[in-house]
């Protein structure tokens, strides 16, 4: 009886009863895991009580589907529907009778109110378009290409040891000049300025705000107006530190962070001298008003985090802070807010600068006529010790972490240390947290890539303290979230790309396709069990093709199995049999890829048809690029790492301290890259091939 009740409670909470493991077998979730997840959700005591409200907090429909609600309760109600456009519809309805909404109801966010005497109940009504936005170039059948970059890896003669928005403008100009349609970015979400070494763009403090390290200080007017900044800039030790930061093969985040914060504080002092009616000061004030509580909490967290770390370096997460600071409305926090208003204003200003500079990059894309422009990346979650969870802990389940179950490539599974949103709280708030998240990331860009798009359906939750294999999938309201995604996509004129790699249930693939969410096709995985690679023409038009991702080896690394050797050295493959299997699989995949390149005519006949012993070369590298350029995918994303024939990856999943993740720079500066005859010839060939498709 107890086991049956546990199954019922778990199912009601959306906890999956099993999953398909790395061997393709169905594996049951243990009772202990279910109990721990239910406790984390606050559901350990029993079945959730059935709501007595006559309306749900939110109801979502597509514009082409009938929309009707049946009020619960008893008796008669008056109803009123206030549309987002300002119109009002009203009438009377009895409990248990369907209330059909007009089929002419426009897409948007509306409010339905039921009243009975003095009592009122509200329901957010969301009407969404059938499909996400697609730009005219894609609807016309054009085949587009662009560069997908990790912004921090860019080198230039003028940056401060990390790629910034000035470098991004250079990249945009150079890609557009060669016919490219977009520049894709890693997540540019806010990290923690006080701990710059916590550098993973996929473990942000907040997904709604921006990483201040990407600010291009060289372009700030106040940097050049400030006598104090000019004096600081002229100091020998500053120039030495800057030279070391630029020359380093990896981003030295502590050095870069110290340099940038020192300069930005001097700029802030200069900015504060501007008159009240100064155009920049007025624009800053408007930005703060528009950002509301979310922006204010972000700045308060950043200021408080720096203040407390100066007192005790072990207070890195807000859970470690003194109790009076652990809540955004705590007594200590409120006192800090009053005493340190100027410091909080400084962090507000940093967000304004970052927002303004990325907006300038977007405007440059439009001015150059790029069909997509900037293409952003949305991380799957947030750090459990960052600004979002501190300011709104009720939205997150903080006793669990997101990750991935064990598989062949990751036998130990993965724990990402990210806090998941509670799907029940999302719904209770009318999905406003999800709306705000998507809207802020679509702003000013032509495409948004959703990392781990399966998160719209389910996420792997791991109870705190357990291993990745002791987790379970928790389900999310897929159809509702997809509908909201389509609505925001249309409003922001933003294409949506879903990273659908790995084990993705068939139930989500069809819905993504029907919603015009573009698939993500990575060369390495586009092969069957016999290692026959998909021919280019077999790639579906509604997709983006690419050779690799931030979590995968570069072309040179893949061909030489350098990633497997690195994984062994890092202890990722303790089972020799698993490692042997992976090497053998790679050997066959390499042969399959070589066969595909020859069948496609991408290599001269003189090139060996045996992959064993055939080293990676410029000829082979360019043949792979041409193979992808000829694909049927509407979009093609190219990595500068592969133009430069880099071996080392930018990230090794499953590692933290053992490998310098998110630090490896490109081996050459932007000026040198775009002056290279070989690279220019490759990009001309790719552009020509995309135009012929």
BELVENGI-V128923 format. One line per field, one symbol per residue. ss: DSSP state (H for helix, E for strand, - for the rest). phi: phi as a letter, one per 20 degrees, with the letter a starting at -180 (. if undefined). burial: b if it has 16 or more other ideal C-beta (glycine too) atoms within 10 Angstrom, else e. A space follows every 50 residues. Layout:
ss: ???
phi: ???
burial: ???
This chain:
ss: -HHHHHHHHHHH--E--EEE-----EEE--HHHHHHHHHHH--------- -------EEEEE-----EEE-----EEEEEEE-----EEEEEEE---EEE -------EEEEEEEEE--EEEEEEEEEE-------HHHH----EEEEEE- HHH-----------HHHHHHHHHHHHH----EEEE---EE--HHH----- ---E-EEEEE-HHH--HHH-HHHHH-HHHHHHH--HHHHHHHHHHHH--E --HHHHHHHHHHHHHHHHHHH-------HHHHHHHHHHHHHHHHHHHHHH HHHHHHHHHHH------HHH--HHH-----HHHHHHHHH-HHHHHHHHHH HHHHHHHHHHHHHHHHH-----EEEEEE---EE---HHHHH-HHHEEEEE EEEE---------EEEEEEEE-HHHHHH---HHHHHHHHHHH----EEEE --HHHH-EEEEEE----HHH-EEEE--HHHHHHHHHHHHHHH--EEEE-- -----HHHHHHHHH---EEEEEHHH-E-----E--HHH----EEEE---- ----HHHHH--HHHHHHHH------HHHHHHHHHHHHHHHHHHHHHHHHH -----------------HHHHHHHHHHHH-----EEEE-HHHH------- -------------E-----HHHH---HHHHHHHHHHHHHHHH-
phi: .fffffffffffenefeabeefemdfcfefffffffffffemdfeqffff feffcffbcccefedfdbcdfemcndcecbddeffofccbrcbdgndfde effegffqddcdcdcbmeeccccfdddcffcffcfgfffenfddcaddde gfefdbfdfdnbgcfffffffgfffffenfdbcedfgdffddgfcffedf fecefbeecdeffefefgeffffeeefffffffefffffffffffffffc fegfffffffffffffffgfffefffefgffffffffffffmffffffff ffffgfffffebfeeedffefggfdfcfdffffffffffcgfffffffff ffgfffffffffffgffemffdnfcecdffacgfddffffebfffdeeec ceabfgbffcgemcdemdeefefffgffemmfgfffffffeefmcebcee flffffdaceedggnefffdebfdecfgffffffgffffffelcfdddfd emedgffeffffffemeffcdeggdebefemeegfgfeffgebdebfbcf ecffgffffelffffffffenfcfefffffffffffffffffffgfffff mecffffgedffneffbfffgfffffgffeffffccddeggefelfeffe bdgnccefbffmcfeffcfggfgedffffffffffffffffef
burial: eeeeeeeebbeebbbbeebeebeeeeeebeeebbbbbbebbebeeeeeee eeebbbebbbbbbeeebebebbbeeebebebbbeeeeeeeeebeeeeebe beeebebebbebbbebeeeebbbbbbbbbebbbbbeebeeeebbbbbbbb bbbbbbeebbbbbbbbbbbbbbbbbbebbbbbbbbbbbbbbbbbbbebbb bbbbbbbbbbbbbbbbbebbebbeebeebeebbeeeeeeebbeebbebee bbbebbbebbbebbebbbebbeebeeeeeeeeebeebbeebeebbbbbbb bbbbbbbbbeeeeebbbbeebeeebbbbeeebbeebbeebeebbbbbbbb bbbbbebbebbbebbeeeebbbbbbbbbbbbbbbbbbbbbbbbebbbbbb bbbbbbbebbbbbbbbbbbbbbbbebbbbbbebbbbbbbbbbbbbbbbbb bbbbbbbbbbbbbeeeebebbbbbebbbebbbbbbbbbbbebebbbbbbb beebeeebbeebbebbbbbbbbbbebbeeebebbebeebeebbbbbbbbb bbbbbbbbbbbbbbebbeeeebbeeeeebeebeeebeebbbbbbebbbeb ebbeeeeeeebeeeebeeebbbbbbbbbbbbbbbbbbbbbbbbbebbbbb bbbbeeeebbbbbbbbbbbbeebbeeeebeebbeebbebbeeb
